[in-house]
């Protein structure tokens, strides 16, 4: 059974914090902050900008967006945020050590699918009153707020909204006799178009690319296909898997048909751990595949080929997206709560969302900016933003162990269903449910 190494220590730390809860609450945060103050009790959304140096952690996959946010804030405020970018695979270990030593940064951003566990375990401070007093709370992307809500207490806000989209190489489409301006609108068309590119039989070129040993990548890429096909991936309460359904099986069978096609999937797909899973498309060697939008925007001006973008389709049509990315909160270790809130609340404003995200062709978490802030944006950004209304964020306390962790039961299910014979689908689904239900 795969568990986080810091769970026990974190549970002890959380219990100790709860035991001193009566002393921890205060009527409001002070200018200097206080590790014992409860950020949610201030009753105000105002922050303090007094020249304090704040610390912040963010993951490497979202380095571009994190740096843009910090640079914009630092240029316009007395407070200064010192950003540390953590390699994605190091986040859990570093977080666990910091929890045990009470040395978390003031501001902590984390993968939205990991946020429910962190929030449950007391990593963040209560921001309920502050969040609810934001004048534009109803305009903010709700999925990242919900992910950090435990028993009605709100701990996080959206930081970076990363969505999964379908991308295709227009140059390869033209060579294959496909319309370069029309990507797949169904799983059936995805398979058909990928096979057309595969049939070019060009050296190193494949129809699609499948990161077979990266559970997080595969969830991000293929859960939307299942949702768009009318299926679910986990139960509403997050305690059981629903990946043996007809909808899911249809998606797995489609991918398997590409695995069984010469050049259908890129070399190394079966063993890809996620370290290089976007590189084959970036290098112009893949026809069509689901992809993180935060990664594709950087290719618009640098790629040697033209790129198409659309929503991820389901069997027979429709579209969806994985509303991923990171949520953000104030850690339990912070001594600068009001100053940290100044950064976070600033980032929620229309002006900051426009400057940091919309103006850089990234996805804003503010719905009013999504609606009105992209008039001069790249048309591909508009296509990506149009998928958000159909997007989903799976939420489960044990999501990481069930889906993202190396060797997770989802990774096993995916390998067996796409690269194997698929006969163990129900048993593999039950193995995921066993982890989710713990």
PyMOL commands that set and color helices and strands:
alter all, ss='L'
color gray80, all
select helices_A, chain A and resi 7-19+21-24+39-41+60-76+88-101+112-120+128-132+137-139+142-147+170-175+187-198+215-228+246-259+279-282+293-299+337-347+350-356+358-360+367-372+379-385+388-390+399-404+409-419+425-436
alter helices_A, ss='H'
color red, helices_A
select strands_A, chain A and resi 53-59+80-86+107-111+149-150+153-154+157-169+288-292+307-310+312-314+317-330+391-392
alter strands_A, ss='S'
color yellow, strands_A
deselect
rebuild
show_as cartoon
